[in-house]
Amino acid sequence: MIKFLDLQQINKRFETEFQQKFQQFLNSGHYILGTEVETFETDFANYCGTKFCLGTSNGLDALTLIFKAYLELGILKPGDQVMLPANTFFASVLSVIHSGLHPIFIEPERDTFNISVKDIEKQLTPHVKAIMVVHLYGQLANMEVINQLAEKHKLLVIEDAAQAHGAVFNSEFKIQDSELINQKAGNLGHAAAFSFYPSKNLGALGDGGAITTNDIVLFETIKKLRNYGSDKKYEYQLKGFNNRLDEVQAMFLNVKLKYLDADNEKRQTIAKRYLSDISTNKIALPFYDGSKNHVFHLFVVTVKDRENFVSYLKKQDIETLIHYPIPPHKQKALVSFNHLSLPVTENIHETVVSLPMSPVMTEQEVSKVIKAINSY
Ligand SMILES: *Cc1c(COP(=O)(O)O)cnc(C)c1O
């Protein structure tokens, strides 16, 4: 059986290191916002190339804290509109709504699955104050053009980088001398949120998240907000929350961060094999320029008769998943948005299938998936 993603195998690789670190952690006697979180924040900021990083309880809280901090600072006002791709994971939308802001769903580009710049331009009004990009499936959005647009219209750019740890911007979009070239996800807008949910490219063994930014005022505000509104024990400047990253999860992340680049390269190698060796025209393969700007959190194909395809692969002992079966605007929780018609997004949700993809997949497993698909 070829698993979609074998989390046990992924983490088993670090068993000895985890055990050694746990012994130190136990003996430290310091279990909240201690040296593990501090080390992770320094190292992850360095990794992303940003000045600041703050660990958070999870990815949803990381996104929400960014919006709440901008509201706290008066840079956003309640009811302001935030554009975001209509085909995203539900949590991206929740962060906007829970912050008292209004989501504007923008259709994606068909080839990259990422937010369409043309549609942003078409739907831009003075009510829109921010764009949330989601580097969906691990591929960076068209940041150069989005940032230019944002600068022109004085909009905030927030990255939902929950699927794109380690993705590097390149010249794919043919704009030379861009200051973004060689910058990583997390350093491509005003602020970014990451999730370390176990299945992400950098995954904890439980919940975790982080915010990266170069903005010291935003950083200081979020630092308070995630810790009851306080940066000094028993003194509260803001009405904050408990949204801290746990020490134990930071400990796991400190071990695993060292292996993130190698794991992403493994994913890119598998993606390249899928792209070169899958030869049937019954499925459509994803766009990939061969660079580091896609870290293949997911390898997503589209197929018209999805049910057949999925059950065919299942019979061949190959597990697949669907990311995602129902778009946010069609969810029961968002009844006031259910009337929206977003045909590109809806078609994507009806046809996508995610193939097995992980840094612990063997060459033989990849070959087996390719062979099965080619005889579909
Ligand atoms: C995983 C994910 C989130 C939410 O992260 P959690 O840590 O599960 O809260 C948000 N946005 C995207 C795109 C994600 O993939």
The ligand as an SDF file (V2000), in Angstrom:
LIG
                    3D

 15 15  0  0  0  0  0  0  0  0999 V2000
   -2.7390   24.3270    7.2430 C   0  0  0  0  0  0  0  0  0  0  0  0
   -3.1960   25.6150    6.6950 C   0  0  0  0  0  0  0  0  0  0  0  0
   -3.6800   26.6430    7.5220 C   0  0  0  0  0  0  0  0  0  0  0  0
   -4.0050   26.4700    8.9770 C   0  0  0  0  0  0  0  0  0  0  0  0
   -2.9730   26.0500    9.7680 O   0  0  0  0  0  0  0  0  0  0  0  0
   -3.3030   25.3140   11.1850 P   0  0  0  0  0  0  0  0  0  0  0  0
   -1.9650   25.1940   11.8130 O   0  0  0  0  0  0  0  0  0  0  0  0
   -3.9030   23.9960   10.8500 O   0  0  0  0  0  0  0  0  0  0  0  0
   -4.2200   26.1970   11.9320 O   0  0  0  0  0  0  0  0  0  0  0  0
   -3.9790   27.8660    6.9340 C   0  0  0  0  0  0  0  0  0  0  0  0
   -3.8500   28.0660    5.6190 N   0  0  0  0  0  0  0  0  0  0  0  0
   -3.4020   27.0960    4.7860 C   0  0  0  0  0  0  0  0  0  0  0  0
   -3.2570   27.3890    3.3310 C   0  0  0  0  0  0  0  0  0  0  0  0
   -3.0840   25.8350    5.2900 C   0  0  0  0  0  0  0  0  0  0  0  0
   -2.6810   24.8820    4.4500 O   0  0  0  0  0  0  0  0  0  0  0  0
  1  2  1  0
  2  3  1  0
  2 14  2  0
  3  4  1  0
  3 10  2  0
  4  5  1  0
  5  6  1  0
  6  7  2  0
  6  8  1  0
  6  9  1  0
 10 11  1  0
 11 12  2  0
 12 13  1  0
 12 14  1  0
 14 15  1  0
M  END
$$$$
